[in-house]
Amino acid sequence: MKIAILSRDGTLYSCKRLHDEALARGHEVDVIDPLSCYMNINPASPAVHLRGQPLGPFDAVIPRIGPATTFYGTAVLRQFEMSGSYPLNESVAITRARDKLRSLQLLARQGIDMPVTGFASSPDDTHDLIEMVGGAPLVVKLVEGTQGIGVVLAETRQAAESVIDAFRGLNAHILVQEFIREARGCDIRCLVIGDDVVAAIEREAKEGDFRSNLHRGGRARQVEISEQERAMAVKAVATLGLDVAGVDILRAARGPLVMEVNASPGLEGIEKISGMNIAAMMIAWIEQHAQPGFCLKTGG
């Protein structure tokens, strides 16, 4: 099988692991920078070119597209889909998951529990926005933020109003969420492939912080999850139309809450802590599901 990995940096842990596992299983693998590609939008013969040459055909494409390159990266992925390449996560599902507001609305429509969330652009009543999520303390997030960047815990109403006003000055869209104090700075990262949680770790924020992201110095350990948490993670991924994703869950007094679904989850922390060969599982999923003449199941 011929596989393409869409990534800006083939030396990153996740990309390298997927590349090496695919090679070990006998596949041809190319790592392609999507921003260096250009496309021929042609109904008869859609094509992707790189350095003067057409790319492919590929049996499958693994998107490792960062948030900053979502628009163009998913456009390149969509072009490969038009040519019949099987995507490990479809372009439309990735864009759906990257849109925090849209993804939360879809999860809520399916009855998936989550922290009480408000969304605003230029709220004309900051007080009411704060009350909407139960008052302070609360968490204020930039919609475009990743890896804990643009996430602020406001302990008091005055602090919350100041943060919201500051973010509003950036002409940014804002998410305001209730603060789950009983989670104590911890969350559960579930790695879902298809209809199974293949690994789960508990991430704990470093002392003095409430953000559990490993990129921000958080610690992690392997953890057992409940059947309710397992079913919730799988349902969240299916709701967004993804095949592979990381689901972040908070353990609240009222039960588990989905905080976020990540369409391009990092593998380093969860592989090393769980001891699971997740990259091989992802390649195996492709081997089982990539069929000649792939056709999008969720539309464009």
C-alpha positions in Angstrom: 0.0 0.0 0.0 1.2 3.5 -0.8 0.6 6.0 2.1 1.1 9.7 2.4 1.5 11.5 5.7 0.5 15.2 5.5 2.8 17.0 8.0 4.9 20.1 8.1 7.6 18.4 10.0 8.5 14.7 9.5 10.8 14.7 12.5 8.0 15.2 15.0 7.5 12.1 17.3 4.0 11.3 16.0 4.8 11.7 12.4 8.0 9.6 12.7 6.3 6.8 14.6 3.6 6.6 11.9 6.2 6.6 9.2 8.3 3.9 10.8 5.4 1.7 11.6 4.0 1.9 8.1 7.4 1.0 6.7 7.8 -1.9 9.2 4.5 -3.3 7.9 5.7 -3.2 4.3 4.1 -0.1 3.0 5.6 2.8 0.9 5.4 6.0 2.8 5.9 9.7 1.8 5.9 12.6 4.2 4.4 15.6 2.4 4.3 19.3 3.6 0.8 20.3 2.6 1.7 24.0 2.5 4.3 23.2 -0.3 1.6 21.6 -2.4 -0.5 23.2 -5.1 -3.7 21.8 -6.7 -5.4 21.4 -10.0 -9.1 21.7 -9.3 -10.3 19.7 -12.3 -13.4 17.5 -12.3 -11.9 15.1 -14.8 -8.5 14.6 -13.1 -8.1 16.4 -9.8 -4.4 16.5 -8.9 -1.9 17.6 -6.2 1.5 18.8 -7.3 4.8 19.3 -5.5 8.0 20.8 -6.9 6.7 20.5 -10.5 5.5 16.9 -10.2 2.1 15.3 -9.6 1.8 13.4 -6.4 0.3 10.0 -5.9 -1.8 8.1 -6.5 -1.9 7.1 -2.8 -4.0 4.4 -1.3 -4.3 6.3 2.0 -3.5 9.7 3.5 -2.7 10.3 7.2 -3.4 13.9 8.0 -1.2 15.4 10.7 -2.4 18.9 10.2 -1.8 21.5 12.9 -4.4 24.1 13.9 -2.5 26.9 12.2 -2.7 25.2 8.8 -6.2 23.7 9.0 -7.7 25.6 6.1 -5.1 24.8 3.5 -4.1 21.5 5.0 -7.7 20.1 4.8 -8.0 21.5 1.2 -5.0 19.4 0.2 -6.4 16.4 2.0 -9.8 17.0 0.3 -8.0 17.0 -3.1 -6.5 13.6 -2.3 -10.0 12.4 -1.3 -11.3 13.5 -4.6 -8.7 11.3 -6.3 -9.8 8.2 -4.3 -7.3 8.2 -1.5 -8.6 6.9 1.9 -8.1 9.5 4.6 -7.4 8.6 8.2 -9.9 11.2 9.3 -11.8 13.0 6.5 -11.2 16.6 5.8 -14.7 17.7 6.7 -14.5 15.9 10.0 -11.2 17.6 10.9 -12.7 21.0 10.1 -15.7 20.2 12.2 -13.6 19.2 15.2 -11.3 22.2 14.8 -14.3 24.6 15.0 -14.7 24.6 18.8 -18.1 26.2 18.8 -19.5 23.9 16.1 -18.0 20.8 17.8 -19.5 21.7 21.2 -22.9 22.3 19.6 -22.8 19.0 17.8 -21.8 17.2 21.0 -24.5 18.9 23.0 -27.1 18.0 20.4 -26.2 14.4 20.9 -26.7 14.7 24.7 -23.0 14.4 25.5 -22.3 16.0 28.9 -19.8 18.9 29.0 -18.9 21.9 31.1 -21.5 24.6 30.9 -20.3 26.8 28.1 -21.0 30.3 26.8 -19.8 31.7 23.5 -19.4 35.3 22.5 -17.8 37.7 20.1 -18.5 41.2 21.4 -20.9 40.6 24.4 -22.9 43.7 25.2 -23.6 42.3 28.7 -20.5 40.7 30.2 -22.3 40.2 33.5 -25.0 38.0 31.9 -22.4 36.0 30.0 -20.6 35.2 33.3 -23.9 34.3 35.0 -24.8 32.1 32.1 -22.1 29.6 33.1 -22.7 29.9 36.9 -20.4 32.8 37.8 -16.8 32.9 38.9 -14.5 31.1 39.1 -14.7 30.3 35.4 -12.4 29.6 32.5 -12.1 32.0 29.5 -10.7 30.6 26.3 -9.8 32.0 22.9 -11.5 29.8 20.3 -8.3 29.7 18.3 -6.1 28.6 21.2 -4.3 25.2 21.4 -2.2 23.3 23.9 -3.4 25.5 26.8 -2.5 28.8 25.1 -5.2 31.4 25.3 -6.8 29.7 28.4 -7.2 31.7 31.5 -8.8 30.9 34.9 -10.6 33.8 36.3 -11.1 33.4 40.1 -13.4 36.4 40.6 -16.1 38.2 38.7 -13.9 41.2 38.4 -11.0 39.1 37.0 -13.4 37.4 34.5 -14.7 40.8 33.3 -11.2 42.0 32.8 -10.1 39.0 30.8 -13.2 39.0 28.6 -12.7 42.7 27.9 -9.1 42.1 27.0 -9.9 39.2 24.7 -12.7 41.3 23.2 -10.1 43.9 22.4 -8.3 41.3 20.3 -11.4 40.9 18.1 -11.4 37.3 19.1 -14.2 34.9 19.6 -14.4 33.8 23.3 -15.5 30.6 25.1 -16.5 30.9 28.7 -16.8 27.7 30.7 -17.6 26.7 34.2 -14.6 25.7 36.3 -14.7 22.1 37.4 -12.9 22.6 40.8 -13.2 18.9 41.8 -11.2 17.8 38.8 -8.2 19.4 40.7 -6.3 20.3 37.5 -6.6 16.7 36.1 -8.2 15.4 33.0 -8.4 12.1 31.2 -7.0 11.8 27.6 -8.7 8.9 25.8 -7.2 7.8 22.5 -10.0 6.5 20.3 -9.6 4.4 17.1 -12.9 3.5 15.5 -15.3 2.3 18.2 -12.7 1.5 20.9 -10.6 3.4 23.4 -7.2 1.9 22.9 -5.4 3.8 25.6 -6.2 6.3 28.4 -4.0 8.5 30.6 -4.7 10.9 33.4 -2.9 14.3 32.9 -2.2 16.5 35.9 -1.4 20.2 35.8 2.0 21.3 37.2 1.8 23.0 40.6 0.3 26.4 40.4 -1.5 25.8 37.1 -4.9 24.4 36.2 -4.1 23.4 32.6 -3.1 19.7 32.3 -1.5 19.9 28.9 1.8 17.9 28.8 3.2 20.7 26.5 2.8 23.0 29.5 4.7 20.8 32.0 1.9 18.6 33.1 2.4 15.1 34.4 0.6 12.0 33.3 0.0 8.4 34.4 -1.9 5.4 33.0 -5.5 5.3 34.3 -8.5 2.9 34.3 -11.6 4.5 32.8 -15.2 3.6 33.5 -17.6 2.1 30.9 -19.5 5.4 31.0 -16.3 7.3 30.2 -15.4 4.8 27.5 -18.8 5.0 25.8 -18.8 8.8 26.1 -15.4 9.1 24.3 -16.4 6.8 21.5 -19.7 8.6 21.0 -18.0 12.0 20.9 -15.6 10.8 18.2 -18.4 9.3 16.2 -20.5 12.4 16.5 -17.8 14.5 14.8 -17.3 11.8 12.1 -13.7 11.1 13.0 -12.0 7.7 12.9 -9.1 8.5 15.2 -9.1 11.2 17.9 -8.1 12.2 21.4 -11.0 12.9 23.8 -10.3 15.0 26.9 -12.7 14.2 29.8 -13.0 15.9 33.2 -14.2 13.9 36.2 -16.9 16.2 37.8 -19.1 15.5 40.8 -22.1 15.1 38.4 -20.2 12.6 36.2 -17.7 12.7 33.3 -17.7 15.7 31.0 -16.2 16.0 27.6 -13.9 19.0 27.4 -12.5 18.7 23.8 -12.1 16.3 20.9 -8.7 16.5 19.2 -8.6 15.4 15.5 -4.8 15.1 15.4 -3.8 13.9 18.9 -0.1 13.6 19.8 1.2 10.1 20.3 4.4 10.7 22.4 2.9 11.0 25.8 0.2 8.4 25.5 2.4 5.8 23.8 5.2 6.1 26.4 2.9 6.1 29.4 0.5 3.5 28.3 3.1 1.2 26.6 0.7 0.8 23.7 1.9 0.8 20.1 -0.8 3.2 18.9 0.9 4.1 15.7 0.8 0.5 14.6 -2.9 0.4 15.5 -3.6 3.4 13.3 -1.8 1.7 10.4 -3.7 -1.5 11.0 -7.0 0.5 10.9 -5.9 1.9 7.5 -5.1 -1.6 6.3 -8.6 -2.8 7.3 -10.5 0.1 5.8 -8.7 1.6 2.8 -10.4 0.4 -0.2 -9.8 1.2 -3.9 -11.9 4.1 -5.2 -12.6 5.6 -1.8 -15.7 7.8 -1.7 -16.4 10.4 1.0 -19.1 9.3 3.4 -19.8 12.7 5.0 -19.7 15.0 1.9 -17.6 18.0 1.4 
